[in-house]
Amino acid sequence: MGQIALEGMEFFAFHGYYDEEQKIGNKYGIDLFIDTDLHAAGASDQLRETVNYEVLYRVVTEEMQAPARLLEHLGHRVLDRVLAEFPYVNGVRVSVSKFNPPLGGICHRARVTLERRRE
């Protein structure tokens, strides 16, 4: 087993509980960790034996483009998509951050972290 991570992905998107947030948008961050068997890729040096980072990034980008009210919902969508697109992935962990959330005070980011293992 091994882990592939895409950390520090940033997007401008239109998520948020309040209608105003969905109109003006905000900056979001995603950290994604994939648990999978990396032995074949390590032995063969072939991309087809592992998770393609570009495809993984595209999946996250597509989910970020569809508005969501809650970070939790957005995170679950990312988990669902990764497990659907990569059947050989054993587990996924995603952290979704909203920068400068509208809390009425100083808060650099709000974050939720979700994890799912394939059954």
Beta strands, then each sheet from edge to edge (+ up, - down):
strand 1: 2-13
strand 2: 26-36
strand 3: 91-99
strand 4: 109-117
sheet 1: 1+ 2- 3+ 4-
end
